Amino acid sequence: MPVVWLSDVDKNDIPVVGGKAANLGELMRIEIPVPDGFVVDARTFRDFINKANLKEKIYPKLRNLNVENTEELNRVSEEIRKMIEEAKIPAEIEMEIRKAYRELGNGKEVFVAIRSSATAEDMPDASFAGQQDTYLNIKGEDLVVEKVKACWGSLFTPRAIYYRVQKGYRHEDVSIAVVVQKMVNSEKSGVMFTSHPVTGEKKCIIEAVFGLGEAIVSGLVTPDTYVYDRNSRKLVEVKVSEKKFMIVRKNGNEKVELGEKSKERVLSDQEIEKLVSLGELIEEHYGKPQDVEWAIENGEIYIVQSRPITTIRETEERKEVIEEGKILLKGLGASPGVASGHVKIVKETKDITKVEQGDILVAVMTTPDMVPAMKRASAIVTDEGGMTCHAAIVSRELGVPAVVGTKNATKVLKDGMLVTVDGEKGVVYLGRLETKAEKEEPKFVSAPIITATEIKVNLSLPDMAEKVAKETRADGVGLFRIEHMILSLEKHPMKYIRDGEIEKYIELLYNEMKKVVKAFYPKPVWIRTLDAPTDEFRAMEGGEDEPIEANPMLGFRGIRRDLAEEMHFRAELRAIKKLIDEGYTNIGIMLPLVVVPEEIRKARKIAEEEGIPLEKIEFGIMVETPAAALIIEDLIKEGIDFISLGTNDLTQYTLAVDRNNENVAYLYDEMHPAVMKLIERTIKICKEHGVKTSICGQAGSYPKVVEKLVEMGIDSISANPDMVNKIREVVARVEQRMILEKLRKLS
């Protein structure tokens, strides 16, 4: 069935309904007031793409696309969206959408909101704020069908394509569901952070406007701001802004001037306390601070969206302005930090090309299409907006200082003007002022948590290494995926070799690897040799000879590819040797997809021939197949120092489940008894032989799985960057409990 009801879904259905819809279903289940609605699921989108013969037309256009080239990005996006717009929705799918819409309104035409729910959306490590389109106040079957297709097309907006590339998501892995939900005709609406979005303090920050919430999220109106201290249970700050207009539902969305009402307070104390109570319930359910969208109609509060806050920083090395300077503007400090640069005023999307690295981007309000320029900017300044506007959310995620709600930045500041922006104090100064870097101590942790189990981090993008090392204080890198940097090169790796440019290729690998090895030195970095399926190489220049495989994930990849394309494997090893020769001995070589001892034996021999001093570094394998787990004793005999459990593949191969296949994804379960038995057996045998054990699969970021692994005696856990500190806390609690239980038995 292409349609499922929100009340029938939860977090386990993310591969089918996407993050947004799953979150709404979760909230319904804990009796949070959520407007009723249904989801046109992600399987339907893939069915549409396949039946319209669009798959082979769309994804090749996205491979090797230079997303920093705005013109090229816009052109490709427009071509793809036009294909989708012109394609016909299969009759059976259209019929089900129309039927569900009639049921939602009990036979009557009702106003609905139509929102995207991408399958990589609202995840713990990315907010995806504003990446796909939303259509409000839609009424009538024909228009609903039209806007569902428009939402599908918005998966390929320039901003969505750009963001996925920056986050390291494969386009093919992200599908899209569409939520069709009854509209709340709100008199008041806004956004609530259940905890402070930067410091994580237990302060609920609520921003509110009159009318529909589009005014606040888009930054068209500077909202009221209310700060509620959850520890003292008091409203500690009220900032009433001048809200010149509100957006209401008439013939579409219309602006209505507020006149004298513009200076009135939006929320009463009682409404704030109700919102805080709902926010705390939602945060408790998810176990993580939330960014919540809400609306009030006829005195009733409705929650229309909730996503994790992804911008909380445990510690901060901050800059402080130590010079006296002329203050040009004051606003709301929305993203901390200090930066100086030349002003570039962006009035519309076409202006973003003039923003160069290090400039100060100034706009009435940023839009999702401005994200590429925001990434280049050293600071952001806007006329409108609050803590929850687009400029604030994206600036915090990028780690760029931002001052919003200045009212007249685009008038006071001029192109080329040199200014200094203090994103903590909310001030813009004239000229470049002297700053001083200070180390801010953790606000909630008096001393770093020490665990016997090492907590490492998974890394794909070398340019992020220094930041990740600093912010996570991880005990090393348990998985450095090099395929992401290889796939971003200008041509197929074997083409470099065939063209006689092997030294150039080695240098490219060496330079990128060094960023990670240097950032974490002397902590270990386990470099996994190339592990990418053939379909990912085919679109690269020189990749036309890649084999066509029915299931590339079960095909020519991992160690089997390394050994077949030996010249490439040797190039990888030579890049690593250059690092070792420079004194970086904090390196581990990790072989992927090993299934037989001969693969390790051959790889060791080649490494020795290339002069790799295996006695100085660590040499290990991924255990990601039932075969490797079941013959682990034989693999250990080949002389390995460590193993790392790749639970993503191990789970798929054990359960015969493709986690990206919406038809069976619900069966994917890392805690399935068969998977856990394979893991436990592997850890036990490795410990008996003095071989280190680790985990680098997605399960290493799940607290419940981590608890089991620590009890099994695993040596290290490698988690996603945003989960390192959380996993460290989980491990510390488990270790302390185990010690306490042992002491009790001894007494």
Secondary structure, DSSP 8 states (H G I E B T S, - for coil): --EEEGGG--GGGHHHHHHHHHHHHHHHHTT-----EEEE-HHHHHHHHHHTT-HHHHHHHHTT--TT-HHHHHHHHHHHHHHHHHS---HHHHHHHHHHHHHHTTTS---EEEEEEETTTTBTTB--TT-S-EEEEE-SHHHHHHHHHHHHHGGGSHHHHHHHHHHT--GGG--EEEEEEE----SEEEEEESS-TTT--SEEEEEEEEB-THHHHTTSS--EEEEEETTTTEEEEEE-----EEEEESSSEEEEE-GGGGGS-S--HHHHHHHHHHHHHHHHHHTS-EEEEEEEETTEEEEEEEEE-----S-EEEEEE-S---EEEE-EEEE--EEEEEEEE--SGGGGGG--TT-EEEESS--GGGHHHHHH-SEEEESS--TTSHHHHHHHHHT--EEE--S-HHHHS-TT-EEEEETTTTEEEES---EEEEEE--SS-SS----SSEEEEEE--GGGHHHHHHHH--S-EEEEE-HHHHHTSSS-HHHHHHTT-HHHHHHHHHHHHHHHHHHHTTS-EEEE-----HHHHTTSTT-TTS---S-GGGSS-HHHHHHHSHHHHHHHHHHHHHHHHTT---EEEEE-S--SHHHHHHHHHHHHHTT--TTTSEEEEEE-SHHHHHTHHHHHTTT-SEEEE-HHHHHHHHHT--TT-TTTGGG--TT-HHHHHHHHHHHHHHHHTT-EEEE-SGGGG-HHHHHHHHHHT-SEEEE-GGGHHHHHHHHHHHHHHHHHHHHHHH-
